[in-house]
Amino acid sequence: MEPRPDYIPHSQTGVSVLESRLMTDSTQRTSRIGRHLPTSGGLKNTLRTAEELGCETVQIFVSNPQGWADATPRPDAPAFREGKKRLGLFVAVHAKYLINLASAREDHHERSVRSLAAELRAAGDLGADVVVVHSGSHGGDGEEAGAERLISGLKRARNFAGDSAAEPVVENSVGAGTQLCSTFETLAYVAERARVRVCVDTAHAFVAGYDLSTPESAIAVAGELREHLGDALAVLHLNDARNAFGSHRDGHERIGEGQVPEDSWPGVFAGIPGVPVVMETPFGMPEVDAEQVALVKRLAGGLPISVVGG
């Protein structure tokens, strides 16, 4: 594997593999763990599934992610807000896949802004904590121009959404073609200018060139996350990668079943304590999904949780 030219070597992180393991083993877990769940059976069923799987975080869609139709008010919203409070859940909403705030097409950009504003309002009605939106694509006229449109779009969507809306967070990309924000540096630049926080997807990061293939390199990646994003890191999409390091090809696998070995994850968790974690891995039988949640809790420092972040 060839590292990125600006990759920080393990020797510069100041944290050894042994120190990372001692940090993880000697302290209780600080990050809430969960996964993306369907809402097709109603939000009460979503809450029931979250409880059965042992989820402390949940991610949902509030509308069809493949269509432009806005989310409609849900009669079960009050019950979901109450269930969220009762279970102590961190709730993320994933915005529509069609949204591209960086689009060079004025009509697509404008539609994306209005659509994200509607997602933010719908998420706020459910009591969600954040809405994750993809950074988008500049369409060929350059990363700088695309980033400026993305920043403007995030600001305008928040203004349109109003005070009761949920918080938008922008997600890193795999860096394919004209996609934006495949590096932590560019993600941090957009976050600072737009005054938003971010979501980092570990599978996206891996195929974009952040090496998680060994405990040593994973600790280095956690160091880069701290250095460039710090408190701006609002949520971690914890996904194993289906495709090869540096391939710029998206694809998620269950934890331990892709390109990232299980012993890489403790160093990541030790380096970014308290960040809520959401898996977007393939669904399995309920017992498989529950075991994945339990596995990640163990990798994050153990089943009990002490200081809750996020």
N, C-alpha and C positions, 0 to 999 in steps of 0.2 A: 504494500500500500504506500503510495506517495502522499506525504502530507501536503497541506496547503502551504504556499510560500510564507505566509505570516503565522504559521502554526506555532504555538508556544510549547517548547519542549517540556517534558516532565520535570527535568532538572531545575526549571525556572519557576515551578509552581509553589515550592516551599512546603509541600505536603507529600509525604511518602505514602506508598500503598499501605504499609503497616499502620502508619498514623491514621489514615482514612478508616481502616477497618476498626482500629481501637476507638475512634470517634463514634463510629456507627454502633459498635457493640456495647459501649459503655454508657450510651445515652438512649433514652426512649425516642421513639419516632416523633417527629415534629410536623410532618406533612400529612394532610388528609389525602386519602386514596379512594379512587372510584373509577367509573367508566361512563362512556356514552351509552344511553339507554333509549329505546323506542318509546313513543307516546301514542302509538296506534290504538292501544287498549284503554286509553284515558290516562290522565295524569295521576289518578289514585293508584292505578296499576303500576305506573312508573315508580311511584313512591314505595309500593309494596315490593317490587323487584329490587329496588335499591336496598331496602332493609334486609331482604333475604340474602342478597349477595354480600352484605357487609360493607356497602359503599358509604363513604363519608363525603364524596363528591359525586356529582351527576352532571352530565352534559346532555342537552336535548336540542331538537329543532323546534321552532315555534311556527314554522310554515313549511310548505314544500320547498326543499332546498334546490330543486331543479326547475322551479317555475317562478314567475314574477309576482304572482298573487300575494298580496299582503296577508299577514296573520290576522285572523279574526278573533274577537274577544271570546274567552273561554269561560263557560259557566263554572268549571271546576278550578278556576284560578284561586279563589279564597282557600279552598281545601289544600291546594298545592302549597300556598304560602304557609299555611299552618303546619303541614307535614314537613316542610323544609325546616321550620323552626324546631319542631319536635325532634327530628332526627339530627339536627345540627349540621345540615348539609351545606356545602359550598356548591352553588349551582351556576354552571356556565351554559350559555346558549351559543350554538354555532350558527352564524349567519348563512344566508343563501350562497351557494357556490357560484351563482350567476353574477354576483356583485364584483365589479372591478373599478374601484375608485381611481386607479391609475390609468384608466383607458384614455387613449388619445381621441376617441370618438366622443364628441360633446354629448350626443344623445345618450350613449351608454353610461358615460360618467354621471350625467345628471340623474338618470334612472337609478343608478347604483347608490347615489347619495340619498335619494328619497326612500329607496328600499331599505337601506341600512337604518335610516331614522325610524321607519316603521318597525323593524326588528328590535331596535333599542326600546321603543315604547312597549311593545308586546312583552319583551323580556322583563321590563320594569314592572309591568302588571303582575307578573308571576313571582316577583321578588328575587329574580335572578341577580347574581353578583356581577357577571361580566357577559359580554357578547363578543365572541371570537370571530374576526373577519380576516379573510385572506388579504395579503398585501397586494396581489394583483399583478398585472403585466403592463409594461409601458407601450407595447404594440409596435416597437421598432424605432421610436424617435429618441431613445436614450434613457438611461437610468435616472439622470438628473431631472429631466422633464417629468418622467413618470412619478418620481418621488414627490415633486412639488404638487402634482395633481392628487396624489394619495394623501398628502398632508392637508391640503385644502378640503378634500372630500371628507376626511375624518372630522375636521373642525365644523364644517357645514352640517354634517349629519347630526352631530351632537346638538347644534343650535336648533335644528328643525325638530329634534326629538323632545326637547323640553326637560324640565327639572326632574320629572318622575321616571325618566328613562334609566336603563341599566348602563353600565360603563362599557365603552368599546375597547377591545384590546386587539392589536394587529399581530398576525401570525407570520413567522418566517416561512420562506418557500424552499423548494428543492433547487432552485436556480436554473431550471430548464428554460431554454429559449430566452424570452424577454421578461421572465418573472423577476420581481423585485424582492429585496430583503432576504437574500439567501445567506448573508453574513450577519453576525451579531452587531458589527459596526454600523451597517446601513439600517438595521432594525432600530438600533439605539438612536441614530440620527432622526429617523422618522418619528419615533416616540417622543423625543425631546421637542422637536419642532411642533408636533401636533398636540402635545401635552396629553398623551395617552400612555397606557402601559402596554405590555406585550405578552404574547403566548409563544413559547418555544416548543416546537414539535421535534422530538428526538430523532425520529426516522428521517424527517426532512433535513435536520442538521447533519446526520450521518452521510446521507447521499450527496449533500452539498459540500462535504469535505471536512467535517468535524469528526475525528476518529474516536469512536467509542469501542473499538475492538479489543482493547486490553484495559485492565484496571488503571494502569499508569496513564494511558492516553485519555481515559474517561475523566480522571482527576484534572488533567490539563484543560479539558473542555469545560468542566465546572468552574475552573479558575477564569476562563474567558467569559463565561456567563456572568460571574460576579463582577469582573472588571468592566465589561461593556454595558451591562444592563442593570446590575444591582437591584435596587428596590423597584425598578420598572418591570421586573419579571412577575407577572400577576398569576400565571398558571402554566403548568407544564403538561403538554400532551405527551404522555409516555407511551411510545410505540416502538416495537422492534422493527427493524428494516428488512423488507423482503429482498431489496436489491443491493448491489455492491457499493462499497465505499466510493464516494466521488462520482457515482454514475448519473446523478441528477435525475433519477427515475423514482417516482413516488410509489409507495406500496407498503402496507403495514402487515406485521405478523404479531402473533401473541408473544409476550415476554418469554425469552428463552428459546423461541422457535425460529428466529431469524438470524441476522448477521451479528447481533450484539450478544456476547456471552453474559450470563447472569451475574458473574462476579465483577462486571464493569459498573453495574448500577449502584452499589453501595457508595462508591466514591462520588458519583453524581449527587446522590441525596445528601451526603455529608457536606458537599460544597455549596449547596443552595437550600439550607434548612428552612422549613416552614412554608414552602411554596406548594399550593394545592396541586394535586396530580389527577389527570383524567386520561384513562386509556381509550383509544379509538381502535382497538384491535378487533379481529373477526369474532363474531359471536359464536359460542358453542352451546352445548347442553348447560343447564343451570349450574350443575356441579363443576363443570369446566370453568365457567365464568367466575364462580365463587372462589375456586382455587387460584385463579389468576389474581384476583383482588388480594387474597391471603398471601400469595407469593410476593407480590409487590410490597405489601406491608412488612413482610419479613426482610426483604432487601432494603427497605427504607429505615430499618432500625428496630423492628419488632412489632408485635401486635398491639401492645398498649400505646396510647398516644399521650404525650405530655403537653408541650407547648404547641398549640394549634396556630398555624400560620394562615394568612389570607383572609 
